[in-house]
Amino acid sequence: MKRLSRKTSRFRLLATLLVAALGLGLLQVSTGAAQEVNFAELARKIVKTSANVKPGDVVVVIGGTHTIPLMEELAIQAQMVGGMPNLFLSSARVTRSFFKDVPEQYLEQQPTYIVDWQKHINVWIELPGVENPKAVYGDVPEERFAKANKAGQVVMDSLNASGVRVVAVGYPTKEDAAVNEVDFATYRKMHWDAVNADYQQISEKGRRLKSMLQGAKTVKVTSPGGTNFTFSLANRPVFVDDGISTEERAKSKLFLNRTVFLPTGRVFFAPLETSAQGKVVVPMTQCRFAPMTGVSFEFKNGQLRNLRAGAGQACFEQIMAPYSGPKDMFGYFQIGLNPTLRVMEKPGNYHPGAAAGLVWIGVGDNRLLVGNNKVQGEEGFSFPIVNATVEIDGKAVVKNGQLTL
């Protein structure tokens, strides 16, 4: 939901999910990353733990021209455990041409062939397709994205039934650090430390939080900035992303149970949409690579109302305008679990999705989370709530931005 980057190829299964559903704003790999990260060791961990590649698995590794060294290592490690890898390559130039230059009627062509491909793919490992998303997508009108997203809906609608296991890997670049207004060396180190976090520890906290959320009657969220709202879950499933692909998850009928994001560490779900009541205040976030500040709005029966922002309001309105459906309905809630990620503000405008204790809320489409919001092109937008306190049926699980589990 957070608008930082865009899909970079019509071949990408997670095009909308990664950017629109979970607010990741994918990080990119840099040419210097190979000198600081042991790609062989990282690829081995991804293949064995996060993707759980088995002998005979058909594995697709997709990324941009700048990610080829890691793509190659992932393919090699997949071969070593009996997988059958295939490399798909994205190009920033081709991607920009598609979104910026292609006649609009061709944006609306449905990529139904990808649905057929899924029948023959077991594992999909996603790397960033472009190195500088701001340069590729920054001046593309939202109306063009809307047309392409609508066409790509056929792929998103097929994911639960596909059986594909997905690992999405992000990497830091100087361009990302600049957009987030933080020092690149600090940004890069924190990212790689988070990728190498203790997955078992994250998993244990995720399981405990999931157990408390399932069946909960009321969740209350407050913050020093003025946020104060409540909602309920009903009987919605709760998803845990802990970097580990188990045999049970690999067989799940729900796509998000078969999906891993790196850096890992989050619990997320679709709440009962109409249950949200109260006020939300967001001092700082981003919209299409630019700061969005002084945000406030209300939830009334789950509908976002009276949104105001000191900066970025026009951006928010512009990117939501081309889409139809309940795009302004409460649709998403997330709590971060990764202890090595942290929010960086003043200086900085960096809210890593998996940071321990960071809360994200979102409006818009939530069908992959088994919600009821059906928005054209799976559109939505999410907001970070920093220093939040989260109470589940009166018991605090996050207090002033810190996990209490």
N, C-alpha and C positions, 0 to 999 in steps of 0.2 A: 503493500500500500504506500509506503513512503517512496516518493518519486525521485530517485537518484539516477537510476539507469534504466535502460529499456532492453527488450529482447533484441538479440543481435542476429538472429537468423530464423527463418521459417522452419528450420530443422530442429529447433529447441523445444523439447517437451515441457520444460519448466518456464517457458517464456513469461507467462503471466504470473504463475505462482510465486516465483522467486522475487519478483519486483512488486507485484500488486497484492499478494495475499499475506506475506509475512514481513514486509517492510525491510528486506535485507539490504537493498542497495549494494549489489555484489561488488566485492573488492576485486582488484585485478592483479595479475602477475606482472612484475617488472623484469627488465633484462638483467638487473643485478640480483634478482632473487635467487637464481641458481647458485650464486657464490656464497650464499648465507644459509641456505636450506638444503639438507640432504634429501634430494628428490627420490632417491632409491628407497630410503627408509620411510619417507612419507608415503610414497606410492604403495609400499608393502603394507603399511598400516591401513590405508584406505581400502585396498583390495581385499585384505583378509578380515578386517574388523568392521569397517563401515559399509562395504559392499557385499561381503560374505560370498565372494565369487567361488563357484563350485566347478568341478570338471564338467566340460560340455556347455557351460554357460556362454551365450553369445553376449559379448560386452561391447558397447559403443562408448568411445571416449571422444568428447567433443570439446573444442576450444578454439581460440584464435591463433593467429600466426605467431604471436608473442609467447604462447604457452606450449609450443611444440616440444621442448625438452621434457616437460613434465608429462605431457600426453604420451610421449614415447615410453617414459619410465612406467607409467600406469599400464600401458599395453604389455610391456615386458613382464611386469609383475603378474598381470592377469594370465599371461601364457604359462608362467611358472607354476600356477596352481591348476592348470588345465582349462582355463578360459580361452575363448576364441575372440580376440579383440579386433575392433574395426575403428579406424580414426576418421572422424568427421571434422573438417576444418572450416572455420568461419573467417571472414575477411572484413575488416573495418570499412574498407572502400566499397565493397559490394553491399554490405549492410546499409551504409549511409545512402547509397544510390537507391536501394529498395524503398526506404522510408521517405527519402527526400525527392526523388526524381521519377520513379515509376508512375505511369498513368494510374489514376485512382481506381479505375475499374479492375486493374490487376491486383491491387491491394485486397480486393474482396474475393479472390480465388481461394477456395477452401483447400487446405493441404490434407486431403483425405488419404493420401498415400502414406502419411505418417501413421495413421491408425492401422493400416495394413502392416507396416514395418513392426509395430509393437508386438504383433503376434509371433515374431521371430527374435525378439530381443529380451534378454533376461535382466541385464544390468545396464544402466545409463549413467555414466560419470560425466558431470557437467563442469567445465571450466569456463571462465569468462571469455566471451567471443571478441570483445574489443578492449583495447588498452586504455582508451580515453573516451568514456561514454559521453561526457559533456560535449566534446568536439563532434561526436557522431550524431547525437540526438538533440543537442541543446536547442537548435532552432527549428526542429520539426514540428509543424502544427499538430495539436492534439487530435484534430479531426482525422488526420491520416493514421495515427495510432489506433483510433477507434475503429476504423475500417478494417485494419489488419487484425486487431484483437477479435472483432466479430467473426472474421473468417477463421481464425484459429480456435474458436470455441469448439469446433468439432473434435479437435485433439484433446482439449481439456475435458470434454464430456466423456472421453473414452478411457481416462486414466485409471479410474477405480477398477474397471474390468480388465485392464491390460496385464496385470501381474508383474509389471516392470518394477525393479528396485532401482532407486535413484540416489546418487550421492552428488551434492552440489558443493563445489570447492571454491572459496573466495581467496584472493591474494591482494596484498597492498601495493599501491603505486603512489608516486609523488602527486599525481593528479587527484587521486582520492583524498590524500592527506590535505591537499590545498582546498578541496571542496568542503572538507570537514574542519578546516581552519586549525589543524594541529601539526606539530612537528613530525616530519616524515619518519625520522629514526625511532621516535617513541611509538608512533602509530604502527610501524612495521614490526617492531619487537613485540608489542602487545598482541598483535594479530597472530604471529607464529607461536607465541606462548599459549594463546588460547586454542590453537589447532592441536597443540600437544598437551592439553590439559588432561587431568585424570578422569577418563570417561566413566569409570566405575563409580567414583564419588558423585559425579554429576547424575548418573543413572539412579543411584540410591535416593538422592534428594528428589529427583523427578518422580520416582515411584511413590514416595511419601506424599508429595504434593498432589499427585493424581488421585491417590486414595482419599485425601481430604476433600478434593473438589467433586468427585463423583458422588452424586446424590445430595450435594449441598443445596440448602434452601436459599441462602442469601450471601452474596459477596459484596463487601463494601470497600470502596477505594477512596482514600483521602490523600491530600498532599499539603505541605506548607504554603504552596502557591495559591490554594483555593479550590482544588478539586475535591468534590464530595458527591459521589453518586453510588448507586446500588444496582445490582442486577441478579438474576438467577440463571441456573444452568439447565433446568428441566432434566431430561435424561440424555443430554448430548454427550458424545464420546470426548474424552480428554486425551490429547496426543502428547507424547514425550519424545523429544529429539535429544538423544544422549550420545550420538555418534556410533552406536552399536546396532548392527543388523543381526537380529537373532533369527533362528529358524521359524519361530512363531510369527514374527513380524513379516518375514519374507513371504509367508503364505496368507497374509491378511487380505481381505477383500477391499480394505480402504487404502487408497494410494498413499496417504500421508503417514500411515504406519510403516510403509516401505521406503520412506524418504529420510535421508540424513543430510543435514546442512553442516558445513565446516567453515568457521568455528561452530562447534555444537553447543547445546545447552539451553533448552527452553521447554516450557510446558505451555500448550496453547489449545484453544478450542473455540467453537462457535457458541456464544451464550444464547439464551432465549431472547430473541431480538427485541421484542416489545417490552421486556422487563426493565430496561435501563431507565433510571430516573435520577436527575440531578445535574450538577455543574461540573465542567471540565475546564481546567486552566493549564495551558502549555506555554511556558515562557519562551521556549526555543525549539525549533525543528528545521526541516528543509522542505522545499518544494521545487522540483526541477532544477537542482544544482544551486539554488539560491536560498539564503536564510528566510525563514518564516518565523516571525517573532510576535510575542504578545497575544497568543491565540486564546480565545475563550469561546465556549458554546455550552448549550444545555442539551440534555437528553430528556425528552418527554415521550413516554411510552415507546422508547427506543429510537425515536427520530431525532436526528441532529437538527437543532434550531439555533438561530441567532448567532451564527459564527461571526466573530470579529477578530481581526488581526492587525497589529501595528505595521507589519510588513508581510507580504506574501498572500494577502487575501485574494487579490486579483488572479494570482497564479492558481490557487486552489479552485476558484470558480471556473477558470478557463479549462483546467484539465478534467473537471467533472462534467462540464456542460454537454459534451457530445454523446454521453451515455444515457441509456434509458433503464428504468427499473429502480428498485429500492436502494439507490446508491448512497442515500443519506441515513440509512438504518444501521444501528449498532450491529456489528457482525463478527467481531474478532477480539479476543483477549489473550494476552501472553505475559508470562513471567520468565525472565532470564535466569539462568542457572550457572553460567560459566564464571568462576571466581577470578579469572585472569583478565577479563574484559572490564573496562570501567568507562563511565560517562565522563566526557571532557567538555566543560563549558567555561567560557570566560577565562582564559582564551579557549577557543574551540567551540564547535557545534557538532559534536560527535556523540551519537547515541547507538552504540553497537547492539544489535538486536538481542544477542544472547547474554549480555552483561548481567551478572548475578544481581537480583533485586530490581532490575529495571522493568517497568511495566509498559506494555504497549496496548493500546486500544485502537480499534479500527471500525470504519463504516464501509458498507458496500457488500459485494458478492462474497459468499461464504459457503458455496455448495460443496467444495472439496472437503470442508470441515463438517459436512452433514448439517448445514444450516439451511434456512429457508430463503435467504436473499438471493434472488436471481437477477443479476445485472448483466446487460449486454457487454460482452468482451471481458467478463470477470473483473470489472473495474472496482476500485476502492481506494481508500486513503487511511493511513494510520498515524497515530500520534504517540510520542513517548511521554510517560508520566514519571518524572524523576523525583527521588526522595519520597516515593509513595509509601503508604501504609495500606496493606491489604488484609482484610479480615474475612475469614470463611466461617460463617455461622458464629461470629463473635470471637473467633480465635485468630490472632495475628500470625500470618505466615511471612509477611514482609513488613518491616517497621522502619520508617524513615529511609527507605531505599536499601535496607539490608535484609537478607534472608534470615529468618529465625528458626528454620528447620534444624 
